[in-house]
C-alpha cells in the first residue's frame, strides 16, 4: 500500500543515487547543541543523516515508517534503528539534544510531531528540519531537464513536495528560530548517476503509472551530445532548512 512518506523510495535507489549531506553541516548542527549525548533522526530513510550525526553524538536513534528502508539502512555502531511514526515517537521524555529531519518533515502531521518533539527534547535542544529540491548543473543541461522532465511531471508532485519547493517557509515552526549559514551539496556524477537520481523523484514515478512514455529516456537522448555518459560533472544542491531551539 502506498505510504505518503515512502512512495517511490526504493532503498537501493536511495542509497545509490541520492546526494550525501556535507560533513560541515553536521558539524554545524552539533556545534549548536549544548550537549552531544543523543540525537534523533526522524524519517531516516537509508540512515544517511543518522550516520553523519553519529560522528558528533554519543548515540543516534533513528526511525522510519518504512520497514524496507529500516531493513536496508546503513549499519553503524552508534545508530539504533527502528520502525516508528513521527507523530507517535517510541522514546522517553527528555531524551535528545538534537532532533533532526532530513528530507521528510513535509510528509508529517506537523502539529502532532511538534508535540512529540516538545516531549522528547531536552531543555534547549535543537530541532533541525532540512531538505533540497531541484539541482543545478549548467544553463544548457538545466534547460533540457526543465523542458523534457520537469514540465511533463509537474502536476504529479504531491502537496508535501510543494512545501519543500517553498523552502519550508510555508510551515509553522513554533521554536526559537536560528538563522543558519548557506550549505551546498556538490556531488560529482556521470550522466547515468544524474538521471538515476532524477528517477527517484516521486512525481516521475507517479507519471509512469499513468503514461506509457518515459521522459527520462528522452532526457538521456537529449543530453547525449552535451553530456557524454562517462564524463563527471558537478551537480549543485542548496540545502533549505528551518532550525530552532526548544525552550
N, C-alpha and C positions, 0 to 999 in steps of 0.2 A: 504493500500500500504506500502511496506517495506520502512523504512527510515533508512539510514545507521547509524544514530546516536541513533536509538531506537530499532533496530531489536532485538527481543527476550527479551526486557526489560519489563517484566510483573511487574507492580508496586507492587503487593502484594509479589511476589517472591523477589524483590529487598529489600523491607522493612524487610522481614522475614530472608533472608539468607545472605545478604551482610554484611561484617565486618564493624565495626564502626571506624572512624578515631580517633586517640588518642587526648585527651584533650590538651596534652602538645604541639602537633603540631600546633593547632590553636593558642595557647598562643605564640608560637614562631613566627608565621606569624604576629600576632598583634604587637609583640614587634619590628618587622622590620619597622612598619609604623610610620611616623612622626605624623600622626593624625589618629583618630579612629572614625570618624564620619560616614562613609558609606563604605560598602563593596559590591561587585558584585560577585555573584556565578553563573557561566556560565554552562549551561547544568546540571542543578541542580538535575535532576532525582527526587528522592523522597524527596529532601531537606535535606539530611543528613548533607552535608557540610555547607549549609546555616544556619541550626540550631546551628551547632558547632561554626560558626563565630559569631552568634548573642550574644554569651556570652561576646564578646570582642569589639563589634562595636555598635554604637548607632542605626544603622539601616542596614538591609541587603536587597538588591534587588536580586532576583533570577529568572532565566528563564530557560525554556527548550523548545525544538521544539515539544515535545510530549504532546498533550492535555491530554492523560491519566495520564502521570506522574504528571503534574501540578494538575490535579483533585484530586489526592491521596497524594499529598505532605504533609509533617508534618506541622501542624499548629504551628505558633509561633508569638507572638505579635510584634516582631521586624522584621519579614520577610515578604516581599511583593512579591508574585509570579506572573509571567505572562508567556504567551506563546510567544516565540520570537526565533530568529535565531542569532547565534554568529556573522555572517557576516553583520548583519544589526541591530545594537543594538538600541532599542527604549528608549534611555536615553540621557539626556542633556550632553553637553561637560563639562569637569572639574567637574565630579560628585563623583568620587570614590577614596578612599585612598588605596584600595586593590581590585585587580581583580583576582579571583580565578577560576580555572578549575579543578575539581576533576574527574578523570577517564573519560575525554571527549574530550580533545584537539586533540587527534589523529583522530577524525572524522571531524574536522573543515577545512575549506579553510583558512589556517593559514595566508597568506598574507592579505586577506580581514579582518580577525579577528584582526590581529595586527594593521591594520589601524584604526579599531574601538576602540581598546584599547588606542591608542595614543590620540584619540579624547575624550573619556570619563574619562580618568585618570587625576587626579590632579597632579600637579608638584611633582615629586619624589615619586609618588605612587609605590606600589609594585605589580608585577604580579607573580602569583604562579601557575604553572601547575604541577599536580601530578597524580599518579595512582599507580596501583600494578598489578602484573602479576601472576605467579604461586605462590603457597604457599608450606610450608614445614611442615610436621607432624613428621615423623621419617623415617629413611632409608628404613625400611620394607614397610611402607604404601606408601611412595613416589614411590618406585619401582613398586608397584602394580598399582598405578594411572597412571604412565608413560606407562606401558605396556598395560593396559586394556582400558584406556580412551584417554590419550594424543596421543598415536600413531594412533588410528583409526581416530581421528578428525583433525589431523594435517593439512591436505590440505583444511580444511574448515574455517581456520582463515582468516579474511579479512585483507586487507593491513593495515588498522588502528591498528589492533591488533599487527601486527609486529612492528609498531612504539613504542608501549608501551613495548613490549618484549625487544626492543633495548634501553629501559630506557630513552626514549625521546632524546637520544643523536644524533639521525639522523635528527632531525628537525632544521629548522632555529629558532633562538631565539635572535632577534635584540634588546636586552636590556642589561643594565649594570648588569652582572650576579653576583649573590650572592651564595657562596658555603655553602650549608646547612649541619647541622649535620645529622646523621642517625636517622630515625624514623621507628618503627615497630608497626604493629598491631598484637595483640595476643589474638584473641577471643578463648574462651573455648567452644567447641562444642561437642555434641554427634555425633555418626556416621551419623544419618539421617540428621542433620543440615549440616554436611560437604558435603554429597552427594547432598543435596538440593542446596548448594552454587555452586557446580560444574555444576549442571543442569541449572544454569542461564547463562552459557557461550554461546555466540552466535554461536561459532563453533559447539558445541554439538547440538544446535537446528537446525543448517543447516544440520548436519549429519542425524538427524532424518527425515528430509524432503526427503532424498534420500534412506534411508535404513529401513528395517523392524525390524532389531535387535536394541536393546537398550544397548549400552555399560555401562550405569550407572547401569542397573540391574546386569550385570555380575560383575561389580566392587563391588556392595554390597555383592554379594555371596562370592567373594574372600576375602573381608575384614571381613567376619562374625566372624571367629575364632580369628583373630588378633585384631579386634576392636569390642567388644560386643556393641550392639545397644545403650545402655543407659550409657555407660562409657564416661565421659567427658575427652577430650584431648585438649591440647593447639595446635592451628594452627597458624603458624607464617607467616606474610606477610611483606615484606620490601616495604616501600614507595619509589617510584622513582620519581624524580622531577627536574624541572628547575625553578629557582626563580631569579627574576631580578628587577631592578628599572627602571621606566620610567623617563627619564631625558630630 
